[in-house]
Structures are given as structure tokens and as C-alpha cells.
Amino acid sequence: MPDLEVIQRHLSSYVADLENLKKHKNVTLEEIKADTDLLWILERGIYLLIQNLFDMLAHIVSADFRENWEFYTDIGDILLRHKVISEEDKAVLNQMAGFRNRLSHEYLSLDSNVLVDVVNRRLSDFARFLTIIKTYCNI
């Protein structure tokens, strides 16, 4: 069983970050281009949300399944194999892993349209994983 204190601490931050990003729902590309502070807020907020999610999922994989993983995409494979997530959830996790890497390493060439899409249309994906983790951990 994962250390629920660790999970709770991560969940608290995750929920706060998700709520902060929700404040920017309906953001436009023009607003991001005109406001570098907003760009930074969205980039950093999404990055932290994804990283926090993978930290929680990695903790679950380590604690409950004792499986090694090398890449974030491996975590989705393990969780799917243990029926914690669906194929669709795994696909979303893989997209998040790729986007996290782009935020970390390719931020100079990041297309702001992707930020607009995440904030306006994909925050429900993060809420879905919140439910998955809370259900799995009986929180």
C-alpha cells in the first residue's frame, strides 16, 4: 500500500495547482502572446501538475507492484497491466509524459496553442486522474 501521507501531501498540491489553472480557463492565444507572466504561469502550472501526477503514480507502482520503470510511459503500462487504469487513460498519460518532456526540454519552441488547448479542454484529464488515485488509495 502506498504511504497515504505522501499521497495526501501530493494530492493537496495537485488540487491547488489544478484549481489555479482553472482560473485561466477560456484563455486565448492572444492573451498568452501579450502577457509573458501568463505564459509562465500556464507553462509552470501544467508542468507541476503533470510532474506531481507522475510522482504519485510512481509511488503507487513502487509501493504496490514493486516494478521498475525507466520512462514515464512505463508507469502507464504497469498501471494498465494491474488494471488501475484503462487503455484510454494510458494513452492520456503517454501524451502527458510527452508534453512534460517538451515543457522541460523544448520550451523555447513550444507552441502556445497547446497551452490554450490544455487549459481550455484538457483539465478534465487531470481531474480524472485525481479520481483514479483517490479511488485506488481509498481516500
Secondary structure, 3 states (H helix, E strand, C coil): CCCHHHHHHHHHHHHHHHHHHHCCCCCCHHHHHHCHHHHHHHHHHHHHHHHHHHHHHHHHHHHHHCCCCCCHHHHHHHHHHCCCCCHHHHHHHHHHHHHHHHHHHCHHHCCHHHHHHHHHHHHHHHHHHHHHHHHHCCC
